[in-house]
Amino acid sequence: GSPVTPEERRLRDKKHLNDITAARLPPLHHAPAKLLSIEESIAIQIQQKEAYEEMQAKLAAQKLAERLNIKMIRFEPEGEASMQYREVRDED
């Protein structure tokens, strides 16, 4: 037989895979990995740690509020509620 080039072999193998399975590799959405300097890496880690701690604090506050049965309502002493009992008079 004639020698098969690597490109032809790859196409033949790909066609064979297409014949035996419907599974496909997902498309690559992200850029390939890149090298970072130590300073960049530390800065990213600190930023991620702060975001994580902030999220944990919000979650803890939410759980505590649920456990203590605290409900946040809007309070307007000079707003809408105080106007309900007042009469509306025409200035004419």
N, C-alpha and C positions, 0 to 999 in steps of 0.2 A: 504494500500500500504506500501511498504517498505520505510524506511527513505532514503532520497537522500543526499549524501555527498556534501559538498560545491564544491568540485572539479567536480563532475558529473553535478551539477547544472550549474557551470560556462561553462563547455563544451557544455551542452545543450543550454544555452542562446547564446553562441557564434555561434553554428550551426544555431540557429534560425535567428540570425542577418545576417549570411551569406546567408540564404535563402531569406530574404526580401530586402536586399540592397547590392549593389556592392561597396558602400563606404568603404574605409579602412582608418585607422589612419595612418598618415605618420610615417615613422621610426624616432626614436629619434637619431638625429645626434650629439647632444651636450651632454656634461656631465651634470648631474643634478646640480642645484644651490649649491654653497658652501658659507660658511661664510667667510668674509674677516675682517681683522682688520681695524680699523679706518685709520691707516697710509697707508695700501695698497689701501683702497678705495679712499683716498685723492690723492694718487699718480696716480691712474688710471684716476680719474676725471681731474686732471691737464693735464695729457698726452692727453686725449680726447679733452679737451678745446683747447690746443695748436694746435692739428691736425685740429680741426674745424676752428680755426681762420686762419690758414695757407690756408686752402681750400677756405675760404671766401675771403682772400686777392687775391688769384689767380683768382677767379671768378670775383672779382671787377676789377682787372687789365685787364682781358679779355674783360669785358663789356665796360670799358673805351676805350680800344684800338679799339673796334668795333665802338663805338660811334664817336670817333675822326677820324676814317678811317685811322688808322696807320697800315702800312704793314711792317713787318720785312723781309728784304731781306739780302742776303749774300753780304758782301762788301769785296773785295780783291783787293786793289790798286796795289799790286805787283804780283798778281796771274794770273789767266787764261786770263782775259781781256787784260792785258798789253802785253801778248805774241801773240795776234792774228795778230797784224800789223807788227811784226818783221819778217824779212826774215830768212829763214833757210839756212845757208851756210855750206858747207863742208869744214873742216879744212885742207884737203889734198892739 
